[in-house]
Amino acid sequence: MFEVWVRSILSVAVVSALSLVGVFTMLLSKELNRGILLSLVSFSVGGLFGGAFFHLIPEASKASGFTGQVSLYVMMGILGSFVMEGVFKWRHCHVLTSDDHPHSFGYMNLFGDSVHNLIDGLTISGAYLVSATTGLAATLAICLHELPQEIGDFGVLLYAGLDRRRALAYNFITALTAFVGAFMALMLSAYIDDLTAFLVPFAAGNFIYIAGSDLIPELHSEPRLSRTLFQIAVMALGVALLFSIRFVFADFA
């Protein structure tokens, strides 16, 4: 159990550190920034789908197969993500804020981001409670998603009127709620039997929702066929990366 705590905390620390990636956007032009963002979003789609279908759902189904209970928990993850966005009036937008793509809800975005990061922490610890390989896969999928998300969040806060230093500081503070989620999962697992039987498929549903509802629609903003083919290729790389983890890191399970 000690190893699970260490791996969970280290993984959450890495994910939280990604909140500071916004500082690098200051060095890039708007056009270059957008191109990098869309490439990261494509890679993130593949990573999230790969994490859900190659790791989380198979692990949730390992004990007794893909039962109705597993299906229910996956659906709860999808619907829960939808409800969270509706309640907090917030979505995982990865397009930089501008006059053509405004975000007028900076502080609400911070609150929603805090809740989302808490769920990330729950997901990471829940995955490590299953195995080291599953935890690593979940961490990597979340990292792939956090990169474009944190850049987008940084743009939201700047557009809402915060200066760059405060935007980075607030973004980092919200990222720390992932530690709260991680601690919750680890402590509750000592009192709730088979907590991972719920957390793992729920996290899979969350991954599927984010990739399908929030990320893929943003990729449709590039109508050129050449760009679409490039996006498919980058998505395939994300899928291949998560697929390969099942074999490369199998010895650490």
C-alpha positions, 0 to 999 in steps of 0.5 A: 500500500505504501508504494501505491501512495508514493506512486499516486502522489508522484503522479499527481505532482507531475500532473499538477506541475503541468498547470505552469505550462502556460508560461511557455505560451508567452513565447509563441505567436498566436498562430503557432500557439493554435497549431500546437494546441490542436496537435496536442488536442488530437494526441490527447483524444487518442490518449484518452480513448486508449486509456479508457478502452485498453486499460480502464475498461479491461481492468474493470471487466477482468474479475467477472467480465463486461457486466451490466454493472461495469456498463452502468458505472461507465455511463455514470462517468459519462453522464457525471461529466455532462452534469458537472459541465452543466452545473458549473457552466464550464467545459474543457475548452482548449481554444485560446481565448480571443474576441472571436472565441470569448470566455467571460467566466474566468472565476467560474472556470477556476471553480470548475477546473478545481472540481475536474482536477479533484476527479483527476486525483481520484482517477489516478489513485483509483487506477494505482489501487488496481495496478502500477500499469493501470495507474501509469496509463491513467496518469499518462492519459490525464497528462496528455489532456492536461497540456492543451487544457492548461494552455486553454485555461491560461488564455481564459484567465488572461481574457478575464482580466488577470495578469500573467503572474496571477493567472499562473498562480491561480491555475496552479492553485486549482491544480492542487485539488488533484492531491485532495482527490488522490488522498480521498481515494486512498483513504476511502479504499481502506473503508470501502470494499471494492472502491476501484470497482466503481472508480475505474469504469467511472474514470473510463466514462469520464475519459470517453466524454472528454475526448468525444464531447469536448475535444473532437468538436474542436478539431472540426474547426480545421476543415482542410482535408490535409489537416484532418488526415494529420489529426487522425495520424496524431490521434493514432499515435496517442492510441498506440502509446497507450496500447504499448503500455500494456506490454512495455510496462506489464512487468510493473503490474 
